């Protein structure tokens, strides 16, 4: 019983064989998924998938890399869509200082607006953070994001910062990198952060876990993430699956 809390089945990479991808996920214990939309095209596709499949939910927001393209109309549209019962989170939003398409101040403004929206509609926030940790944490604090909490998606930071995020009502989500041999930080986080604060994800089609690293990722591979966390914690795979699924249902407010 696994819950892939962050997957992009709405990506072009799955256009040819989506049904097969979903079937393989089911064959590998995946019972639920949240498909993440981050612009007009991917949000529309996420909504279509959520409506077509009982086990798929949608998270909708605006990606920081494309923050410069986000209009007030886009934000109003996202707010309208949050009335849909299959929409479970705002995001992914956050900060990405690796790419230079959107200036930092533009990203920060879009991030703040989406936190404010999440608080207004009472949904958790899915956080994208790349090379911007201190600013992400500062903005979450300044905007009182702990009121709704959320998910630190594909977390790659330190145990210390993970604990700060947990204190702000955020779950720590681990993906493929926790299986990489040289990925010291995700492994430390898996060991040190209590299971009640952990989620699992693929971020497919990106960041495929070992031994599929470098290939197209897919939801079936979230099993490899759960198995790695189980090994690091010295507990059963079944326990990791059960607890992380309970955590996902709690943060997404699912019965």
C-alpha positions as CSV (number, residue, x, y, z in Angstrom):
1,X,0.0,0.0,0.0
2,X,2.2,2.8,-1.3
3,X,1.3,6.5,-2.0
4,X,3.5,8.2,-4.6
5,X,2.9,11.7,-3.3
6,X,4.6,13.6,-6.2
7,X,4.5,12.3,-9.8
8,X,4.2,14.0,-13.2
9,X,2.1,11.6,-15.1
10,X,1.0,14.7,-17.0
11,X,4.4,15.0,-18.5
12,X,5.0,14.4,-22.3
13,X,7.3,11.5,-21.4
14,X,4.2,9.4,-20.5
15,X,2.1,10.2,-23.5
16,X,2.8,7.0,-25.4
17,X,2.3,4.4,-22.6
18,X,0.4,6.0,-19.7
19,X,-1.9,3.0,-19.2
20,X,1.0,0.6,-19.0
21,X,2.8,2.9,-16.5
22,X,-0.3,3.0,-14.3
23,X,-0.7,-0.8,-14.5
24,X,3.0,-1.3,-13.5
25,X,2.5,1.0,-10.5
26,X,-0.5,-1.1,-9.3
27,X,1.6,-4.3,-9.7
28,X,4.3,-2.7,-7.4
29,X,2.0,-1.9,-4.5
30,X,1.2,1.7,-5.5
31,X,-2.5,2.4,-4.5
32,X,-2.6,6.2,-4.6
33,X,-0.8,9.0,-6.5
34,X,-0.8,12.8,-6.5
35,X,-0.1,14.2,-9.9
36,X,1.4,17.7,-9.7
37,X,0.5,20.5,-12.2
38,X,2.7,23.6,-12.3
39,X,1.5,25.6,-15.3
40,X,-1.6,25.9,-17.4
41,X,-0.9,22.8,-19.5
42,X,0.2,20.5,-16.7
43,X,-2.6,21.7,-14.3
44,X,-5.2,20.9,-17.0
45,X,-3.8,17.4,-17.5
46,X,-3.5,16.8,-13.7
47,X,-7.2,17.6,-13.4
48,X,-8.1,15.3,-16.2
49,X,-6.1,12.4,-14.7
50,X,-7.7,13.0,-11.2
51,X,-11.2,12.9,-12.7
52,X,-10.5,9.8,-14.7
53,X,-9.0,7.7,-11.9
54,X,-10.3,7.2,-8.4
55,X,-6.8,6.6,-7.0
56,X,-5.2,9.8,-8.5
57,X,-5.3,13.2,-6.8
58,X,-4.1,16.6,-8.1
59,X,-1.8,19.2,-6.6
60,X,-1.9,22.5,-8.5
61,X,0.3,25.6,-8.4
62,X,3.0,27.5,-10.3
63,X,6.6,26.4,-10.6
64,X,9.2,28.9,-9.4
65,X,11.2,28.6,-12.6
66,X,8.2,29.9,-14.5
67,X,7.1,32.5,-11.9
68,X,7.7,35.3,-14.3
69,X,4.9,33.9,-16.5
70,X,2.3,33.7,-13.7
71,X,-0.5,36.3,-13.9
72,X,-3.2,37.3,-11.4
73,X,-5.6,35.5,-13.7
74,X,-3.6,32.3,-13.4
75,X,-3.7,32.5,-9.6
76,X,-7.5,33.2,-9.6
77,X,-7.9,30.2,-11.9
78,X,-6.0,28.0,-9.5
79,X,-8.1,29.2,-6.6
80,X,-11.3,28.3,-8.6
81,X,-10.0,24.8,-9.2
82,X,-9.3,24.2,-5.5
83,X,-13.0,23.8,-5.1
84,X,-12.7,20.4,-6.9
85,X,-12.8,17.5,-4.4
86,X,-9.7,15.8,-6.0
87,X,-7.5,18.9,-5.5
88,X,-5.4,18.1,-2.4
89,X,-2.6,20.7,-2.3
90,X,-1.2,24.0,-3.7
91,X,2.0,23.5,-5.6
92,X,4.5,22.8,-6.5
93,X,5.7,26.3,-5.6
94,X,8.8,27.6,-3.9
95,X,12.2,28.9,-5.1
96,X,14.7,27.7,-7.7
97,X,17.9,29.6,-7.8
98,X,19.6,27.1,-10.1
99,X,17.9,28.4,-13.3
100,X,17.8,32.1,-14.1
101,X,14.6,32.4,-16.1
102,X,12.7,34.1,-13.2
103,X,14.4,36.7,-11.0
104,X,14.6,35.9,-7.3
105,X,12.3,38.7,-6.3
106,X,9.7,37.5,-8.8
107,X,9.9,34.0,-7.6
108,X,9.6,35.1,-4.0
109,X,6.5,37.1,-4.7
110,X,4.8,34.2,-6.6
111,X,5.8,31.9,-3.7
112,X,4.2,34.2,-1.1
113,X,1.0,34.6,-3.1
114,X,0.6,30.8,-3.3
115,X,1.2,30.4,0.4
116,X,-1.4,33.0,1.1
117,X,-3.8,31.2,-1.3
118,X,-3.1,27.9,0.4
119,X,-4.1,29.4,3.8
120,X,-7.2,31.0,2.2
121,X,-8.4,27.7,0.8
122,X,-7.0,25.6,3.7
123,X,-4.9,23.3,1.6
124,X,-1.3,22.1,2.3
125,X,1.6,23.5,0.2
126,X,4.0,21.4,-1.9
127,X,7.5,23.0,-1.8
128,X,10.1,23.0,-4.5
129,X,13.5,24.1,-3.3
130,X,16.6,24.2,-5.3
131,X,19.7,26.1,-4.0
132,X,17.4,28.5,-2.0
133,X,17.0,26.8,1.4
134,X,17.4,29.8,3.7
135,X,15.0,32.0,1.7
136,X,12.5,29.1,1.5
137,X,12.5,28.6,5.2
138,X,12.4,32.4,5.9
139,X,9.4,32.9,3.7
140,X,7.6,29.9,5.2
141,X,8.1,31.4,8.6
142,X,7.2,35.0,7.6
143,X,4.0,33.9,5.9
144,X,3.0,31.6,8.8
145,X,2.8,28.6,6.5
146,X,2.6,26.3,9.5
147,X,-1.1,27.1,9.6
148,X,-1.6,24.7,6.7
149,X,1.7,22.9,6.6
150,X,2.7,20.8,3.6
151,X,5.4,18.8,2.0
152,X,9.1,19.5,1.4
153,X,9.2,17.8,-2.0
154,X,12.1,15.6,-3.0
155,X,14.0,16.8,0.1
156,X,17.8,17.0,-0.4
157,X,18.8,19.2,2.5
158,X,20.3,18.7,6.0
159,X,18.8,16.9,9.0
160,X,18.9,20.2,10.8
161,X,16.8,22.0,8.3
162,X,14.5,19.0,8.0
163,X,13.8,19.3,11.7
164,X,13.0,23.1,11.3
165,X,10.5,22.2,8.5
166,X,8.9,19.5,10.7
167,X,8.5,22.1,13.4
168,X,6.6,24.2,10.9
169,X,4.1,21.4,10.2
170,X,5.8,20.1,7.0
171,X,6.3,16.5,6.0
172,X,9.7,15.5,4.5
173,X,9.3,13.6,1.2
174,X,12.1,11.4,0.0
175,X,12.5,10.3,-3.6
176,X,15.0,8.5,-5.8
177,X,18.1,10.2,-4.5
178,X,17.8,8.4,-1.2
179,X,18.8,5.3,-3.1
180,X,21.9,6.8,-4.7
181,X,25.2,5.5,-3.3
182,X,26.7,9.0,-2.9
183,X,23.6,10.7,-1.5
184,X,24.7,11.2,2.0
185,X,22.1,13.8,3.1
186,X,18.9,12.0,2.1
187,X,20.2,8.9,3.7
188,X,20.9,10.8,7.0
189,X,17.4,12.3,6.8
190,X,15.8,8.9,6.3
191,X,17.7,7.6,9.4
192,X,17.2,10.6,11.7
193,X,13.7,11.9,10.9
194,X,10.9,10.0,12.6
195,X,8.7,7.9,10.3
196,X,5.6,9.9,11.3
197,X,7.1,12.9,9.4
198,X,8.2,11.1,6.2
199,X,6.6,10.6,2.8
200,X,7.7,8.9,-0.4
201,X,7.6,10.0,-4.0
202,X,9.1,9.5,-7.4
203,X,9.0,12.9,-9.1
204,X,8.6,10.8,-12.2
205,X,9.7,11.0,-15.0
206,X,12.7,12.6,-13.2
207,X,15.2,11.3,-10.6
208,X,14.8,7.5,-11.1
209,X,16.1,5.5,-8.2
210,X,19.0,3.1,-8.3
211,X,19.3,0.7,-10.3
212,X,17.3,2.7,-12.9
213,X,19.2,6.0,-12.4
214,X,19.4,8.0,-15.6
215,X,16.4,6.3,-17.1
216,X,12.8,7.6,-17.2
217,X,11.4,7.3,-13.7
218,X,7.8,6.0,-13.1
219,X,5.5,5.5,-10.1
220,X,6.3,1.7,-9.8
221,X,9.8,2.7,-8.7
222,X,8.5,4.3,-5.5
223,X,8.7,0.8,-4.1
224,X,12.5,1.1,-4.3
225,X,12.4,4.3,-2.3
226,X,10.3,2.6,0.4
227,X,12.6,-0.4,0.5
228,X,15.7,1.9,0.9
229,X,14.1,3.8,3.8
230,X,13.2,0.5,5.4
231,X,16.8,-0.7,5.1
232,X,18.2,2.5,6.6
233,X,15.8,2.5,9.5
234,X,16.0,-1.3,10.1
235,X,12.3,-1.8,9.8
236,X,10.1,-3.7,7.4
237,X,9.1,-2.4,3.9
238,X,5.5,-3.0,4.9
239,X,5.8,-0.7,7.9
240,X,7.3,2.1,5.7
241,X,4.5,1.6,3.2
242,X,1.8,1.7,5.8
243,X,3.1,4.6,7.8
244,X,4.0,6.9,4.8
245,X,0.6,6.2,3.3
246,X,-1.1,7.2,6.5
247,X,1.0,10.3,6.6
248,X,0.1,11.2,3.0
249,X,-3.6,10.7,3.7
250,X,-3.3,12.9,6.8
251,X,-1.5,15.8,5.0
252,X,-3.8,15.6,2.0
253,X,-6.9,15.5,4.3
254,X,-8.1,12.2,2.8
255,X,-10.4,9.8,4.7
